[in-house]
Amino acid sequence: MGGGRMIRIAYIANAFPSPLEPYVVDEIEELRRRGARVICCSGRRAPANGLTERERGFHREAIAIYPPTPSTAARVLRRFGSEKQRLLSVLATAVADDRSTRQRPLRSFAHTLLGVALAEELVPYEIEHIHAHHGYFASWMALVAAHLLGVGFSFTLHGSDLLLGRGDLLAAKLARCRFCVTISNYNRDYILRKYASIPAGKIVVQRLGVNAPLVSDDRAVTAAEQPQQSGQPFVLLSVGRLHRVKNYEFLIDACAALRDSGMSFICRIVGEGTERARLERRIHVRRLERHVLLPGHVPRSQLGNYYRQADLFVLTSRSEGIPVTLMEAMAHSRIVLAPAITGIPELVQHTRSGFLYEDGSMADFLSAVRWIERQKDSLAHVRLAAAETIAASYDRERNIRRFADKFLTRIGQTDGTYAHSLLQ
């Protein structure tokens, strides 16, 4: 990097660090291994509970922008006063180009002020580039701060921030960014279709990845990997936060149908979230307490036992990027069943490395589960192909290195190829 010169980068996410997003820490650590100085920022102060020791170290060092300190708030007001016309013009142009944000101008204005706060916090570090993970409010903060500091800006898009409209002002962000990283070819094609003026060269596909499971010293593995004994229940597993987008109501209703058809099974939904009470009520109404279990949050280090004990990993989400949990299940050589949506068919080849069902079709989902339950002893080739797919294309360490290669190459480009007039 420039003959040994240490490049200075700010990296921000909405709430950093998060136990649900270990890949953000992975990327920062790899950039630091390459010699970059990375300043970690969090849009709002992240909770410390549920973090690993590694993540707690990042929690201690991260600069939380909201709530601002009194001194930062004073500096923000001064900076906003001196840059008022320019900032308001930028915001007005961006909101006018984004229908999803026109009804939320006050929120966008507040995020602009937080962007000014981010710039003020970063002044002493003389950073040269700002990267934001996800297309949520922190990426608008990064755009505003980069504009005020006169440096480059980039961001990563996953799934709900792009496909469900939960990311605000995406047209402006895509126009202004030096580049945008996304995690599937589906996402890239979607961006280029919806935002036709964006140069194709700005959108970089970089897949996430997972580690190969370490099983040699795990005493629970032997029992979990034994062939299922006759009479034992078929074990379904789903892993993810308890959120509406995961569509666990669909899975619970499917379990009721499986029970009524006489199948002997257990379904574990591992994760925690705001939908727990509602899902518990649905389980109770369907009289599924013996069949559907909600173990709550399970540390990532302990998830392996759940994967290894599962006969079938199921995903029922309404929208996804390419889920890490699906990769993890395949890395553990599990049979997977997922909806044929977004980037999932890039990971799961139907009947070869897993199975896909028609999105929203209860009949198709139930038919697939019953068929897999009957054929489970003859699907070793599918389990093997699942693990081989992860090893070939979704290896965590290899993909982190590729991310760093692409990232550092891109921010080293200074020819202005992708400059845009929006914030000039």
N, C-alpha and C positions, 0 to 999 in steps of 0.2 A: 504494500500500500504506500505508494509514493516514496520509495526508498527508506522505509522504516518509520515514516511519520505516523503518529497515532491519530487516526480519524476519530472525531467526536460525534456521537449519535445519541439522540434522545429517543426513548422507546416508551410508548404510552398505551395503556388499555383502560377500559372503563373502570375496572376494579382490579388492581394488580398487587400481589399475585392471587390467583384463584386456583383452588385444587381441581377445578373442572377444566382448566386450561394449562396443563403442564407444558405444552408445546411452546408457550410464550417464554417461559424460563429457559427451555432448551435452546431457543433461538438466540436469546441474549447471551447465554453462556458460550455458545459457539462463536458468536461475534467477538466476544472478549478473548477467546482462545486465539482468534486471528489477529489480535493486537488492537482491536477497536476499544475506545473508551465509551461505554454505554451508560447513559444516565437514565435510570428507571423512574417512570412517573405513573401515577394512578389518577384517573379522572376524579374519583371520589375515594375517600379512605376505605381501604378494603378491610373486612373483618379478619382477625387473626386466627379464629377457631377453624379447626379442620386442616391446618397447614402442616406439611412435613417440616422437618428441621431445615432442609434445604430451602423450602419456600419461606420459612420464617426469617431467614437471612435476607431475602429479597424484600420482605415486608418491612424490615427495619430500615433498609436503605431507600426504599421508594419515596419519592416526593409526592405527597398527596395534594392535589390542587384544590379540591373542595372537601371540607370548608377552608377558605383561605384564612391566613393569619391576619390580624389587623394591619400589620405593616404592608403585607401583600395587597390587601384590599385598597389601601391608600394609594399604593403605586399603580394599581389597576385603574383607579379613577383618574389619576393624573395622565396616565398613558392614553386612556380612552378619550379624555378631553382633547389631547393634542392630535389624536388620529381619528376623531369622531366621524368626519365626513367620509373619509376613505373606508372605514369599517362599515358604516351604515350603508354605503353604496354597494359594497361587496355583498352584504347580507341581503339587501333588497334584490339584487340581481339573482342571487342564488335561490332565494325563496320564490321569485317569479318563475324560475325555470323548473321548480319542483312542486308539483301539485300536492304531493303527500304532506308538504310542510306549510302550505299556505294557511291552514287553519291553526298552526302552532307557532306564530311569529314570536310570541313572548318567550317560549322555550328556546327557540333558535337564538334570540337576542341574549338570553342568559348564557347559552353555550358559547356565544361569541365573547362575552365578558370572561368566561373561564379560559378561553383561548388566549386572551390578553394576560390573564394571570399565569398561564403556562409560559408564555413568552418572558414575563418578568422573572419567573423562577429560574429560567434557563439562561438568562443574560450572563451570569458569572462563569458559565461553563463553556462559552464560545462554541456552541455545537454547530455542526455543519449540515446536519440532516435530521429530520424528525420522522419516525415511523409509528403508525398507530395500528393496533391489532383490532380488527372488526370495524364495521362501518357505522358504529353507534356514535354517541355524542363526543367521545374522546377523539374521534377522527376529525370532527369539525374543529375541535380545540387545536388539534395538531396543525390543521390547515391554516387557521388564523395565526397561530404562533409562528409558523414557518414564514408566512407572509410578512409579519412584523419584523422578524429577525433576518429576513432576506436569505433564507436557506431552502433546501429542497424538502419535499414532503412526499411520503408514500404511505400506503395502508394495505391491510390484508382483509379480504372478504371471504366469509365462510358460507353460510346458508341463510339463516333467518334475517341477517342484516342485509342480504341482497334479495332473496326470493320472496320474503314475506313482507317487504316494505318497512321493516323495522329500522332501517338505516336512513337517516334524514339527509337531504341535500346531496344525494349521491352524484347527480349530474355535475354539480360544481366540484365535488371532490375528484371525480374522474377526470374532469377537464384540467384541474390544477395540478394533480399529482404528477410526480416524475414517472412513477410507475405504480401499478396495482398488482398485488400478489393475490391469487385465488387458488382454491384447492382442488378444482376439477375442470376438465374440459367442458363439461356442461355449463358451469358457471361462466367460463370465458366466452363461450358462444352466446350465452344469455346476455352478458354485458354488451357484446358487440352488436347484437340485434337490437337491444333496447336503447342503447346510447350510440347511435350509428355514426356520430361525428368523432368518436374516440378512436385514435389510431390503434390498429391491432397490435402494434409493437409495444404498446404501454401495458398490456395485460399479460402477466406472467403466471403460468400454471406451476405450482409447486405443491406436491402432495405431502400430507402428513404421514406419520408412520408410527409403528409400535415396536417394542422389543420382542424378540423371541422369548417365549416363556421359559423361566428357569425352574426346572422341576426336579433336578437330581437330588436336592437335599430337603425336599418337602415331604414329610412323612404322610401327609394327607393324600398324596397323589396316588399311592398304590391302590387304596380302596376306591378312590374316585375314578380311576381309569380301568378298573375291572369291567368286563362286559356285563351289561345289565342282566341281573338274574331274573328268571321267570317270576312273574307276579309282582315285581317292583313297579311302582308308578313311573310313567314317562315324565321326564323333568324338562319343563320349559323355563327359559330364562330371558329376561329383558333387563338392560342396565341403562339408566339415564335419569336425569332430574325429573321430578314429578311436576311436569309442566303441560299445559294444554296441547302444545305442539307435538308432544310425544304420543298423543292419542291413546292413552292407556284405557280409556273407556271402551274403545274398540276391542282391546285385548281382553278386558274383563268380560265383555259380552260374548266374545268368542269362547272364553273358558266356560261360561254358562252353557253354551251349546255343546261343547265337548263333554261336559259332565252329563248333560241330558241324553247324549248319545251312548253313554256307558263307558267312555274312556276313563281309565285309571291314570291320573296325572297330578302333578304339582306344578304350579307356575310361580316363580319368584320374580318380583319386580324390584330390583335393587336401585336405590337412589332416594333422595329426599327433595322436598320442595313444597311450594304453596298449595299444590293440589292434593296433598295427603288426605285431609279430612274428607274431601269430596269423593276421592277414590275409596276410602274406607267405607263410606256410606253406600257406595255402589256395590262393593263386595258384600256388605251385609244384606242389602235388598235382594241381591241375587243368591243369597245363602251359599256363598263360596268361601267362607272362612277356612275351611279345611283344604281348599284347593289353591287359593291365591294368597300369597304371603308377601308382605311389604317389610323386608328386613331393615329398611332405612339406609343411611349412608354407610358405605363400606370403604375403608381406606384402600387405595389402589394396590397397596402391597398385599392385600388379602383377597382381591377379586379373583385371583387365579383359581382358588378353590371352587368358587361359584361356577366359573367357566367349565372346569374339568368335570364337575358333577352334572352338567347340563347335557341332555340328549339333543336339544334343539334350542338355538338362540333365535329369538324373534324380535323384529323391529316393526313398529306400527306407526311411525311418525308421519305427520302430514307433510313435513318439509325437512330436509337435511342437506348438509353438504355431502361429505363422505364420512360417516360417523366413526370415531375412533373406537367405540365399543364394538362395532361390527368387525373392524380390523382385529381387535383383541380376541374376539371369539374365534375368528378364522385362524389366527396365529396359534390358538390352542386346539386346532383341528376339530372345531365344532361344526356341525351342520347348522347353517344359517338360513333364515327365511325373512325376506325384507320386501317392501313395496318397490316396484319398478319405477322409481321417481328420481329426478335430478341426477346426481352423479353416482348413485348407487350401482347401476349396471356397469359402470367402469370398474368397480371392485368385484362385484358378484356376477360371474357368468352363469346364467341359468342352466341348471342340471349338471354343470361341470364343477364349479367351485362352491356352489350353494344353490339356493332357490329363490325365485322372485314371484310375487303375486300381483295381481291387478290392484292398483291403489284404490282403497275404499271398498273393495269387494269382499264382503264377509264370506260369501260362498266359495270364492277362490282361495281365501286364506284357510278356511276350515278344511277344504278338500286337500290342500297342500299339507297341513299338519297331520291329517289322518293318514295320508299316503306315506309321509316320512315316518310316522310311528310304526306303520306296518312293515316298511322296508328298511328300518334302521340298521339291521344287521348286515345289509348288503351295500352300504353306502361308504365303505372305507375309502374308495377311490375319490369320493367327493371331499371327505375330510382331508385326505392327502393333498388334493389340488388346492384346497383352501389355504393350508399352511404354506404351500409352494408359492401361491400368489402373493402372500404377504412378504415372504422372504425375497421374492424377485422385485417387487415394486413398492412395497410399503415398509421397508426397513427404517426404523427410526433414526439411527445414527447416520446412515447413508443419506437420507433425505434432509436431515438437518445440515449436513455438510453442503449439499446441493443448494439449499436455501441460502446459506452464507456466501457461496460462490456467486450466485446470481445477484444477491443483494449488494455485495460490495462492488461488483462490476458495474451495476446500474448507478449507484450513487457516485461512482467515480467518473461517470460521463458528465461532461460539463459543456457539451456543444449546444444545449438548448433545443435538441431535436423535438422534444415534446412540450415545449413552452406553450402556454395559452394566455390569451389576452385578458381573461376574466379578472385577474387580480394584479395586472400590471399597472 
